[in-house]
């Protein structure tokens, strides 16, 4: 079995693969104040509760966009499974041809998403990851990483609005009844959900025009499952895209 770990700004998502098949996903709230011992206790408990034989875990791999947690989580994993995890970064083979101005600036989560999308869906393609930030990655005809667009994520936008506007409070983000809201809550739901859906359509259309060929569009992360049904274009929803990409990169390196 292989343990894959995606350290995001809001959550740490863990995947357990047996014979290259995903058999379990787990989530831990991201907390930079926790120690490696605390993460080890959480990880150990969650694996055992889900009847995972820890001695059968052959290795692990981490993708992190929270640098301060890379070492504590890596130490926690080594404590639990007895093996040091691979960390996606310089020196790790990904097979991705990155064509941006400074490849070192590309977030490892975007690298892993792209590797996974190319493997599962081919190229050219556009990958949307809706997390704390919403990122759009453009993948060219030959599988080269061409560049990206980055916007605030759905919840970040909602939180910023609630903090900045005195008459607007937090709401549960779910499907609006219609586009024209007749009260503040419904108006916010329309603006957030339909607004982001329109943005997904708009940016992917612009990307596709610049790539110069029809693209498959794949969305993952956060509230993507809520947003993409309201998009006009066809978008594939793959909630496990990143952790599947981590397994691919692990296999390239061992």
ChimeraX attribute file (.defattr): number of C-alpha atoms within 10 A of each C-alpha:
attribute: neighborCount
match mode: 1-to-1
recipient: residues
	/A:1	20
	/A:2	23
	/A:3	26
	/A:4	27
	/A:5	28
	/A:6	23
	/A:7	24
	/A:8	18
	/A:9	16
	/A:10	14
	/A:11	17
	/A:12	18
	/A:13	20
	/A:14	20
	/A:15	24
	/A:16	23
	/A:17	19
	/A:18	14
	/A:19	8
	/A:20	13
	/A:21	13
	/A:22	18
	/A:23	12
	/A:24	14
	/A:25	16
	/A:26	15
	/A:27	15
	/A:28	15
	/A:29	12
	/A:30	16
	/A:31	14
	/A:32	12
	/A:33	9
	/A:34	12
	/A:35	15
	/A:36	20
	/A:37	16
	/A:38	14
	/A:39	21
	/A:40	21
	/A:41	14
	/A:42	14
	/A:43	22
	/A:44	18
	/A:45	13
	/A:46	15
	/A:47	16
	/A:48	11
	/A:49	9
	/A:50	11
	/A:51	9
	/A:52	16
	/A:53	11
	/A:54	15
	/A:55	10
	/A:56	11
	/A:57	18
	/A:58	12
	/A:59	19
	/A:60	24
	/A:61	23
	/A:62	25
	/A:63	28
	/A:64	22
	/A:65	15
	/A:66	15
	/A:67	11
	/A:68	11
	/A:69	20
	/A:70	17
	/A:71	14
	/A:72	19
	/A:73	25
	/A:74	22
	/A:75	20
	/A:76	24
	/A:77	27
	/A:78	17
	/A:79	18
	/A:80	21
	/A:81	21
	/A:82	15
	/A:83	15
	/A:84	16
	/A:85	22
	/A:86	19
	/A:87	20
	/A:88	20
	/A:89	15
	/A:90	9
	/A:91	8
	/A:92	13
	/A:93	14
	/A:94	21
	/A:95	13
	/A:96	15
	/A:97	16
	/A:98	17
	/A:99	13
	/A:100	14
	/A:101	10
	/A:102	8
	/A:103	13
	/A:104	11
	/A:105	8
	/A:106	14
	/A:107	13
	/A:108	19
	/A:109	23
	/A:110	21
	/A:111	25
	/A:112	24
	/A:113	25
	/A:114	30
	/A:115	26
	/A:116	23
	/A:117	27
	/A:118	21
	/A:119	14
	/A:120	12
	/A:121	14
	/A:122	18
	/A:123	22
	/A:124	23
	/A:125	26
	/A:126	27
	/A:127	27
	/A:128	27
	/A:129	26
	/A:130	22
	/A:131	21
	/A:132	19
	/A:133	17
	/A:134	21
	/A:135	19
	/A:136	24
	/A:137	24
	/A:138	26
	/A:139	31
	/A:140	24
	/A:141	17
	/A:142	11
	/A:143	21
	/A:144	19
	/A:145	24
	/A:146	16
	/A:147	17
	/A:148	17
	/A:149	13
	/A:150	12
	/A:151	14
	/A:152	15
	/A:153	19
	/A:154	22
	/A:155	18
	/A:156	15
	/A:157	15
	/A:158	21
	/A:159	15
	/A:160	12
	/A:161	16
	/A:162	15
	/A:163	13
	/A:164	10
	/A:165	9
	/A:166	8
	/A:167	9
	/A:168	15
	/A:169	15
	/A:170	14
	/A:171	14
	/A:172	9
	/A:173	18
	/A:174	14
	/A:175	16
	/A:176	18
	/A:177	11
	/A:178	12
	/A:179	14
	/A:180	11
	/A:181	15
	/A:182	9
	/A:183	8
	/A:184	13
	/A:185	17
	/A:186	20
	/A:187	16
	/A:188	22
	/A:189	22
	/A:190	21
	/A:191	18
	/A:192	21
	/A:193	24
	/A:194	21
	/A:195	18
	/A:196	20
	/A:197	20
	/A:198	19
	/A:199	14
	/A:200	23
	/A:201	19
	/A:202	14
	/A:203	14
	/A:204	25
	/A:205	16
	/A:206	11
	/A:207	22
	/A:208	20
	/A:209	12
	/A:210	11
	/A:211	18
	/A:212	12
	/A:213	14
	/A:214	14
	/A:215	23
	/A:216	19
	/A:217	25
	/A:218	25
	/A:219	27
	/A:220	22
	/A:221	18
	/A:222	20
	/A:223	19
	/A:224	23
	/A:225	16
	/A:226	13
	/A:227	22
	/A:228	24
	/A:229	17
	/A:230	18
	/A:231	18
	/A:232	12
	/A:233	16
	/A:234	13
	/A:235	20
	/A:236	17
	/A:237	17
	/A:238	16
	/A:239	17
	/A:240	17
	/A:241	22
	/A:242	28
	/A:243	28
	/A:244	26
	/A:245	25
	/A:246	31
	/A:247	25
	/A:248	18
	/A:249	21
	/A:250	24
	/A:251	14
	/A:252	12
	/A:253	11
	/A:254	8
